[in-house]
Amino acid sequence: MPMLPSFALIEWFKAHSLALWPGSSYFDRMCKGDFKEASISVIELKEDSSFLLGRILSYCYMVGWSSRKHEEEET
């Protein structure tokens, strides 16, 4: 059998920074701090599975939306 080339498969997720900040201090520091990710608007997570990253993003969006809804109800 001939040797076949191998490829790295990359899955991209798009997320709003306003959803990431309230849900995760990690993303908050990364997006607002002096990290390269803050200036290029790309966060590369090589070690995480796409399934887990999807769950993390779902959590961040739920926390972000519920936080903003709570703030709107107080005003």
C-alpha positions as CSV (number, residue, x, y, z in Angstrom):
1,M,0.0,0.0,0.0
2,P,1.5,3.4,-1.0
3,M,2.2,5.9,1.8
4,L,-0.5,8.5,1.9
5,P,0.0,12.1,3.1
6,S,-1.5,13.1,6.4
7,F,-3.3,16.4,6.9
8,A,-4.2,18.4,10.0
9,L,-7.9,19.1,10.1
10,I,-8.8,22.4,11.6
11,E,-12.2,23.4,12.8
12,W,-13.0,27.1,13.1
13,F,-15.5,28.5,15.6
14,K,-16.7,32.1,15.4
15,A,-17.6,33.8,18.6
16,H,-18.4,37.3,19.8
17,S,-16.0,38.7,22.3
18,L,-18.9,40.1,24.3
19,A,-20.1,36.5,24.8
20,L,-16.6,35.2,25.8
21,W,-15.7,37.9,28.4
22,P,-18.5,37.4,31.0
23,G,-18.4,33.6,30.7
24,S,-14.6,33.0,31.2
25,S,-11.9,34.9,33.0
26,Y,-9.4,33.0,30.7
27,F,-11.0,34.5,27.5
28,D,-11.5,37.9,29.3
29,R,-7.8,38.2,30.0
30,M,-6.8,36.8,26.5
31,C,-9.2,39.2,24.6
32,K,-8.5,42.3,26.6
33,G,-4.9,41.9,27.8
34,D,-1.5,42.3,26.1
35,F,-1.8,39.0,24.3
36,K,-1.4,38.7,20.5
37,E,-5.0,37.2,20.3
38,A,-6.4,40.6,21.4
39,S,-4.8,42.4,18.4
40,I,-5.4,39.7,15.7
41,S,-8.9,38.5,16.9
42,V,-7.9,34.9,16.6
43,I,-7.5,32.4,19.5
44,E,-5.8,29.2,18.6
45,L,-6.5,26.3,21.0
46,K,-4.5,23.4,19.7
47,E,-5.0,21.0,22.6
48,D,-8.8,21.1,22.9
49,S,-11.3,18.9,21.2
50,S,-13.9,20.6,19.0
51,F,-16.6,18.9,21.0
52,L,-15.4,20.5,24.3
53,L,-14.7,23.8,22.7
54,G,-18.3,23.8,21.4
55,R,-19.6,23.1,24.9
56,I,-17.4,25.9,26.3
57,L,-18.7,28.4,23.8
58,S,-22.3,27.4,24.5
59,Y,-21.7,28.0,28.2
60,C,-20.1,31.4,27.5
61,Y,-23.0,32.4,25.4
62,M,-25.6,31.4,28.0
63,V,-23.7,33.2,30.8
64,G,-23.2,36.3,28.6
65,W,-26.8,36.5,27.6
66,S,-28.1,35.9,31.1
67,S,-25.8,38.5,32.6
68,R,-26.9,41.2,30.1
69,K,-30.5,40.3,30.6
70,H,-30.1,40.7,34.4
71,E,-28.4,44.1,33.8
72,E,-31.3,45.3,31.6
73,E,-33.9,44.2,34.2
74,E,-32.1,46.3,36.9
75,T,-32.3,49.5,34.8
